[in-house]
């Protein structure tokens, strides 16, 4: 079993839909990161969070430390949100990131 | 700041050749990371440096891989000799490691193809 598990692996939705991507981890962490990668493109850091919730525009990230679970939400999704979203656990006491396998999101117009 | 700069963007080389990937981190960042991304294994940490010192190289696949950071503004990842299974996208990232308050900035990656 991977230390960081994401679901779903693939998600296709219509423009405007509310999107949720889930991440569960089994290791002790100091922070949880959400990253975005567009096809053929680089990786952008969206959020780093260690508790509660963060919001940036239409993106919201939440984390429940007790349940070792984080979610990334996208409101009013748009085709430009189509990308791979990667959850990464920052191991406790280290700077090392352990990555989930990613969720490929496709938003159709 | 121009961000994390990696070169080259693409590299095609023949099996057995030496390959050197380069990275310039963001000025002022004190940590640098080399990651590899493949379809099969996703993103994996190869090695990271704090203040130019290698801290964790447990992800380096084998002795064919080596990484150096001679100063705060430059790092290299070398593969010698290269093999087809080394084909992947290699990302460099940097961060400012201040306790409990840091994020990562990734470079655009180097797509390596070994034929």
Interface residues (C-beta under 8 A of the other chain):
Chain A: X30 X31 X33 X35 X41 X42 X43 X44 X45 X48 X50 X86 X88 X94 X95 X96 X97 X98 X99 X100 X101 X102
Chain B: X31 X33 X42 X43 X44 X45 X48 X50 X55 X56 X91 X93 X95 X97 X100 X102 X103 X104 X105 X106 X107 X108 X109
